[in-house]
Amino acid sequence: MSITREDVVHVARLARLELSEDEIEQFAVQLSDIIDHAARIQALDTEGVEPTAHPLPLSNILRDDEPGSTLDREVFLSQAPACEDGYVKVPRILDDSAGGPGGGT
């Protein structure tokens, strides 16, 4: 199937793209090549070939999520620059008018 210059101009107009004459000719050739390639793939005999989502077998490479040892809370809080009510205190990054969590409207 061949994409004509008029096809490219029509699609460009629908997409509201302004193309130069050189771009129109270039895209007509490129789009024709893409459609021809898709047609060749479509014509392949795939009888007996299992559908796949990926050409290589994939497996989960992540380790199991198992709880492990953690730093003692008191040790952690003793190393923080500021604490309040058992939590690490950090500087405010949003003002009250920002409308974020706990602030503004």
Backbone torsions as a table, in degrees:
resi	resn	phi	psi	omega
1	MET	NA	138.4	-178.2
2	SER	-112.5	133.2	176.0
3	ILE	-89.2	127.4	-178.3
4	THR	-90.2	166.5	176.2
5	ARG	-58.1	-40.1	-179.0
6	GLU	-64.8	-36.8	176.9
7	ASP	-61.4	-44.3	-179.5
8	VAL	-65.1	-43.6	179.3
9	VAL	-62.3	-41.9	179.8
10	HIS	-62.7	-47.7	179.8
11	VAL	-65.3	-40.3	178.5
12	ALA	-61.8	-40.4	178.8
13	ARG	-65.4	-42.4	178.2
14	LEU	-61.7	-37.3	-179.6
15	ALA	-86.3	0.2	-179.0
16	ARG	56.7	46.0	177.0
17	LEU	-106.8	138.0	175.3
18	GLU	-101.1	116.7	-177.2
19	LEU	-115.0	143.8	173.9
20	SER	-77.2	167.4	178.3
21	GLU	-60.6	-39.6	179.2
22	ASP	-64.0	-40.4	179.5
23	GLU	-66.3	-39.4	179.3
24	ILE	-60.4	-47.4	179.4
25	GLU	-64.5	-42.7	-179.9
26	GLN	-62.3	-45.3	-179.0
27	PHE	-68.2	-34.6	178.0
28	ALA	-61.2	-44.2	178.9
29	VAL	-66.4	-47.8	-177.7
30	GLN	-63.1	-44.9	-179.5
31	LEU	-66.2	-37.3	176.0
32	SER	-62.3	-43.3	177.9
33	ASP	-60.9	-41.6	-180.0
34	ILE	-64.5	-45.8	-179.4
35	ILE	-66.3	-39.3	176.8
36	ASP	-63.0	-41.2	178.7
37	HIS	-64.0	-43.5	177.8
38	ALA	-61.6	-37.7	178.5
39	ALA	-65.7	-38.8	177.5
40	ARG	-64.7	-40.2	177.9
41	ILE	-65.7	-42.8	179.5
42	GLN	-60.3	-31.8	-177.1
43	ALA	-79.2	-10.0	-179.1
44	LEU	-65.1	145.1	176.5
45	ASP	-82.0	109.9	-178.9
46	THR	-110.6	17.4	178.1
47	GLU	-59.2	127.5	178.5
48	GLY	83.3	1.1	178.2
49	VAL	-93.6	124.0	179.8
50	GLU	-69.0	136.6	175.5
51	PRO	-64.0	140.4	178.0
52	THR	-135.2	154.8	174.7
53	ALA	-98.3	-14.2	-177.5
54	HIS	-151.6	141.8	-176.4
55	PRO	-72.5	-18.6	-178.6
56	LEU	-113.5	147.8	176.5
57	PRO	-67.9	133.1	-179.2
58	LEU	-114.1	145.8	173.9
59	SER	-139.9	158.0	-178.9
60	ASN	-68.6	121.2	-178.2
61	ILE	-98.4	3.7	-179.0
62	LEU	-85.1	145.9	177.4
63	ARG	-76.6	162.2	175.8
64	ASP	-64.3	143.6	179.3
65	ASP	-85.7	97.3	-178.9
66	GLU	-119.3	135.7	179.1
67	PRO	-64.9	142.6	178.4
68	GLY	-128.0	-167.1	-179.5
69	SER	-72.8	147.6	179.1
70	THR	-125.5	164.4	177.9
71	LEU	-70.9	138.5	177.8
72	ASP	-58.8	134.6	-177.3
73	ARG	-55.6	-44.9	-178.1
74	GLU	-65.4	-39.0	178.0
75	VAL	-64.7	-44.6	179.5
76	PHE	-60.1	-49.4	-177.7
77	LEU	-65.5	-31.0	-180.0
78	SER	-69.2	-19.8	-179.7
79	GLN	-95.9	-7.7	179.7
80	ALA	-77.2	146.5	-180.0
81	PRO	-65.6	-30.5	179.0
82	ALA	-151.8	139.8	179.2
83	CYS	-132.0	153.9	175.7
84	GLU	-153.4	124.3	178.2
85	ASP	54.7	38.6	176.7
86	GLY	81.6	10.0	179.3
87	TYR	-123.2	155.6	174.1
88	VAL	-74.5	130.3	-179.9
89	LYS	-95.8	128.3	-179.7
90	VAL	-120.9	156.8	179.6
91	PRO	-67.4	146.9	176.6
92	ARG	-67.5	134.3	178.5
93	ILE	-109.4	-14.1	176.4
94	LEU	-120.7	141.3	175.1
95	ASP	-83.8	171.0	-175.5
96	ASP	-66.5	-20.6	-178.0
97	SER	-85.7	-3.0	-176.0
98	ALA	-72.3	-18.9	179.1
99	GLY	78.4	10.4	178.8
100	GLY	-82.4	-168.8	-179.9
101	PRO	-55.4	125.1	176.4
102	GLY	76.7	8.9	-177.0
103	GLY	-141.2	147.1	168.6
104	GLY	56.8	-158.3	-176.3
105	THR	-100.2	NA	NA
